[in-house]
Amino acid sequence: MTGGWLEEIGRQLRSVGDVVLEEVRAGGLLPLLEPAPPFNRSGLLAPAIAVGGLIAVILLSGMAVTALGSLLLALLSLYLLLAHFFGLSIELHPFAAR
């Protein structure tokens, strides 16, 4: 088997991209940003819900980046604590020398 699952995932991602591009060509980008059917009843409220959703996604992405930074800082401080105060050395050899 020569990468069957990887080819299948690539094919599925290409088909999703083709469908999205076809939708954008047919109706523009605005229909992709409209709310789902229970929330799109009011003409005034629909853009507010779409903008609120975009702002929420941006804020949650910022929180995820901040959490990743906190994790990396904690790992760095743990490494410095173990290496300098306890004398523990951590060595990684991804390619074993023969």
C-alpha positions as CSV (number, residue, x, y, z in Angstrom):
1,M,0.0,0.0,0.0
2,T,1.6,3.2,-1.1
3,G,0.1,5.9,1.1
4,G,-3.5,5.0,0.5
5,W,-4.9,6.9,3.5
6,L,-2.8,10.0,2.8
7,E,-3.9,10.1,-0.8
8,E,-7.6,9.7,0.4
9,I,-7.2,12.6,2.8
10,G,-5.6,14.8,0.1
11,R,-8.5,13.9,-2.3
12,Q,-11.1,14.8,0.3
13,L,-9.4,18.1,1.1
14,R,-9.2,19.0,-2.6
15,S,-12.9,18.2,-3.0
16,V,-13.8,20.4,0.0
17,G,-11.7,23.2,-1.5
18,D,-13.3,22.8,-4.9
19,V,-16.8,23.0,-3.3
20,V,-15.9,26.2,-1.4
21,L,-14.4,27.8,-4.5
22,E,-17.5,26.9,-6.5
23,E,-19.7,28.5,-3.8
24,V,-17.6,31.7,-3.8
25,R,-17.7,31.9,-7.6
26,A,-21.5,31.4,-7.6
27,G,-22.6,33.7,-4.9
28,G,-19.6,35.6,-3.6
29,L,-18.1,35.4,-0.2
30,L,-21.0,36.9,1.8
31,P,-23.2,33.8,1.8
32,L,-20.5,31.8,3.5
33,L,-20.5,34.3,6.4
34,E,-24.3,34.2,7.0
35,P,-25.6,32.5,10.1
36,A,-27.2,29.1,10.0
37,P,-31.0,28.8,9.4
38,P,-32.4,29.3,13.0
39,F,-30.4,32.5,13.4
40,N,-30.9,34.2,10.0
41,R,-34.5,35.3,10.3
42,S,-33.9,38.9,11.1
43,G,-32.2,41.0,8.4
44,L,-30.8,43.4,11.0
45,L,-29.6,40.7,13.4
46,A,-27.9,38.4,10.8
47,P,-24.9,40.6,10.2
48,A,-24.5,41.3,13.9
49,I,-24.4,37.5,14.6
50,A,-21.9,37.0,11.8
51,V,-19.6,39.8,13.0
52,G,-19.9,38.5,16.6
53,G,-19.0,35.0,15.5
54,L,-15.9,36.3,13.6
55,I,-14.8,38.3,16.7
56,A,-15.3,35.3,18.9
57,V,-13.1,33.2,16.6
58,I,-10.4,35.8,16.7
59,L,-10.5,36.1,20.4
60,L,-10.4,32.3,20.9
61,S,-7.5,32.1,18.5
62,G,-5.7,34.7,20.6
63,M,-6.4,32.8,23.8
64,A,-5.0,29.6,22.2
65,V,-1.8,31.3,21.2
66,T,-1.5,32.8,24.7
67,A,-2.0,29.3,26.2
68,L,0.7,27.9,23.9
69,G,3.1,30.6,25.0
70,S,2.4,29.8,28.6
71,L,3.0,26.1,28.0
72,L,6.3,26.8,26.3
73,L,7.4,29.2,29.1
74,A,6.5,26.6,31.7
75,L,8.5,23.9,29.9
76,L,11.5,26.2,29.5
77,S,11.4,27.0,33.2
78,L,11.1,23.3,34.1
79,Y,14.1,22.5,31.9
80,L,16.2,25.3,33.4
81,L,15.2,24.2,36.9
82,L,16.1,20.5,36.2
83,A,19.3,21.3,34.2
84,H,20.9,24.0,36.4
85,F,19.8,23.2,39.9
86,F,19.5,19.4,39.9
87,G,22.1,18.7,37.2
88,L,19.9,16.6,35.1
89,S,20.8,16.5,31.4
90,I,18.2,15.9,28.7
91,E,19.6,14.7,25.4
92,L,17.6,13.8,22.4
93,H,19.0,11.9,19.5
94,P,16.4,11.7,16.7
95,F,18.8,10.0,14.3
96,A,20.6,7.2,16.1
97,A,24.3,7.1,15.3
98,R,25.5,3.7,14.3
